[in-house]
Amino acid sequence: MANQTCKDLLKDQSAIITGGNAGIGKAIALKFAEQGAKLAIFGTNLEKGQATVDEIKNQTKNDHVKFYQVDVSKTADVEQAIKQVLDAQGGIDILINNAGITRDQLLMKMTEDDWDKVMAVNAKSCYNTTRAVVRPMMKARKGVIINMSSVVGISGNAGQANYAASKAAIIGFTKAMAKELASRQIRVNCICPGFIETHMTEVLNEAQRTAILNQIPMGRMGHAAEVADMALFLASGLSSYVTGQVFTVDGGMVMSN
């Protein structure tokens, strides 16, 4: 770390960010590009993905940013995309499993498709991407994997059985992978954001927003950039002795006993 500064924490590091064209994923992509990383952004919307790439390049003057159109819930598609990243960038140093969706509904009204789709995009995607990057990371004897869970995966939430289950699964997956990969100097950690100002929270009405704020000791929702700061810390050498941990970024909403 002696030769690193706050401006090049990820200089020349190759990173994959799933769901990196909106919200928290986009904030992480922007932060990483500012820190000199070579980025591969995975998403399903080609138009939004390319617009995000152009925006990041313009803001950061980092030309090493590319979008890959891939459904991270599909194993074969992920394997193919990661092979393309390896061919283009020569290796993968950092994986951010950020892709996620919601299909909220009370369980008695929740369809099988609502359950399966959320579990596939949120949880199975972590299996798909991690399994595909582990071999090259093990060969290099280095790597960082950061899985994006949620405070809902810790506390649960009515009307979100599928989402809460998927996010709780990510926490268990993180701890298992941390134990499997530590001997190869691959660190695996988990971030659990609370209520963050994104397109997902824009739909809340005033009463819902007030009820949420009453649960947050800091009295406000978080910003995507604040989650990105945690991701930067965990991706960089600043956290070189940290693995298997779950970090809440939630203004104090969920506190461990």
N, C-alpha and C positions, 0 to 999 in steps of 0.2 A: 504493500500500500504506500510505501514511501514515495514512489514515483507518480502516484495518482493524485489528481486534484479533483475538486468538485465539478470540473468541466469535462472530465474524461473517465469517469468511473467505469464505463463499459466500452471503452475505445477498442474497436476492431472485434468485439464480441458478436457472435452470430446468435440471433434470438428469433424464436417463433412466438407469435402472440395470436391465440385463437380468439375470434370475436373481437378483433382489434380495430374495427371500423366504426365503432360507436361507444359512447358512454365511458365506462372505466377502462375498457380495452384500448380505446383510442387515446385516452389520457396516458396510459402506460406506454403506448407506442410513441407518442410525442416525447415523453420524458426520456425514453431509452434512446431515441434518435438524437436528442439534444446531448446525450452523454456519449455519442459516438458509436452506438451499436449498429450492426447491419441487420435490418429487420425483414422478416417474412411474416406478413399479416394474412391470417386465414379467415375466410368468411364466405357467405353464400351469395351476397349481392355484389355482382361485378361492378355495377355503376357506382355504388357507394364506396366500395373498396378502392377503386381507382381514384375517386375524389379524395378519399382520405390520404392516399399515397401522395397525391399532388399537394395537398395541404401541408402534410408533414415536411415534404421536401422544401416547400416554399418558406416555411417557418424556421426550419432548422438548418437549411443549406446542406443537409445530409442526403446524398443521392443514392445511398445504399438501402433503399426501401422498396419492397415489391409486394404486390397483392397476389394471393393464390386463391382461386375460387374452389372451395372444397367444403363438403358437408362432413364435419368432424364426427358425426354419429356413425359414419360408414367406414368400416375398417379398411377396405381396399382403397378407397379414395384417399384416406389419410396416409396410408403407406406410400402411395404413388406421389403425393404432394411432398412428403418429407424426403423421399428420394430425390426429387427435383431440387429441394432446398440444399441437400447435401452436395449435389452436383454443382449448384450455383455458388455456394458459399464455402464449400470445403469442409464444413463441420457444423455442429450445433452445440453452442455453449449454454444456451438458456432456453427453457420452454416455459411459457406462461399459459396455463390452461384456464382461459377466461370465458370461453363461449358458454352461453346459458340462455334459457328461455323460461317463461312462466306460462302456465295454463291453470289459473287459480279457479277453484271450485270446491264446495263442500263435498266430502267423500261420497255421500249418497247420490250426488249428481255428477260425479267425476266419471268420465268415460274411460274405457280401457286405452283408447288412443291418447287421451290427455295424460294418463300415467306413463305409457310407454314412450311417448315423444319426449317428455321432460327428462325421464331417466336416461334416454339415449343421448340427447344433446348435452345434458349437464354432467352425467356421471360416466356413461360408456365412452364418451369422447376422451376422458382422461386416460382410460385404459388404452384406447386406440393410439393416442399421440405418445404417451409415455412409453408404451411397448416399442413403438417405432424408433424412438430416439435413444433408448437405453443402450443398445448395442454400440453405436458410435461413441456415446459418452463413456461407456465402460472401457472401450479401446483407448480413448484419450485420457482415461483416468481423471476426468474432471467433468463437472456439469452442475447446473442449477435447474431445478424444477419447482415452479410455484403454482399451486392450485388455488383457484378462487372459489371459496365456499361462501357462506353467509352466516350472519348471526342467527338466522332462522334455522340453520342446521344445528345450532346449539340449543336454542330455546324452543323451537317449534313455533307454528303459527296456524291458527284456525283458517281453514280454506286453502291451505297450501301443503297438504299432505304429500303430494308428489314432489313439489319443490323442496320442502324441508327434508324429505327422505333422500333426495338426490344430493343435497348439500351436506347432509350428515355422512353420506357414503364417501364423499370427497375427503372429509376429515379422516376417516378410517383408512382410506386409500393412501393418504399422505403419510401417515404414521407407519404403515406397512412398508411403503416404498423407501422411506427414510432408513429403516432398519435393513432392508435388503441392499441398499446401494451405498451406505456410508463407507464401507471398506474400500470402495472404488473412488472415494472422494467426490461423490455426487450428493449434493445436498437437496433435500426436498422439504419444503415448508408450505404452509397454508395461510391464506388471508381470508378473514371473515368480515366483509364490510357490513356496516349497519345501513341506515337509510341515507342514501347518497343522492344528491341532486342530479338525476339523469332523466331520460325519456320515460323510464318506468315510474318515477315519482311525480312526473308532470300531470298525470291523470288523477291524482288525489284531489278530492274536494277540500274545502276549508276545514270542515269538521274532522275529516280523516287526518289532515295535516296537523291540526291542533292536538289530537289524541296521540299522535306519534311523538310530537315534540315534548309532550308531558312525560314521556318515558325516557327521554334523553337528558341526562344530567347537564350536559353542556348547552342544552337549550336550542340547538340548531341541527339541521341536517349537514352531512359532510359534503365535500366536493371531490369529484373524481380525481383531481390532482393530488389530494391528500392520500388516497389509496395508492396512486402511482408512486408517491414518495416511499411508501412502505415496500412496494415491489422493487423499487430501485435499491433500497437498502438490502433486501434479501437477495437480489441478483448480483450485487457487487461484492467485492472482497471485504467490505465493511462488516459483513456477517459470516466471515469464513469459518466460524466455529459454531454455527447455528444450523440445526437440522431437526426435522420431526416436530416442529413447533406450529402452534395455531395462534395467529395474531388477529385480534379483533380491532377494527378501525371503525368505531361506532359512537364516539363521544361519551363513552361510559355506559351505554345502554345495557350491555350484558357484562356482568362482572363475575369472575370465578369466586367460589367460596374460599 
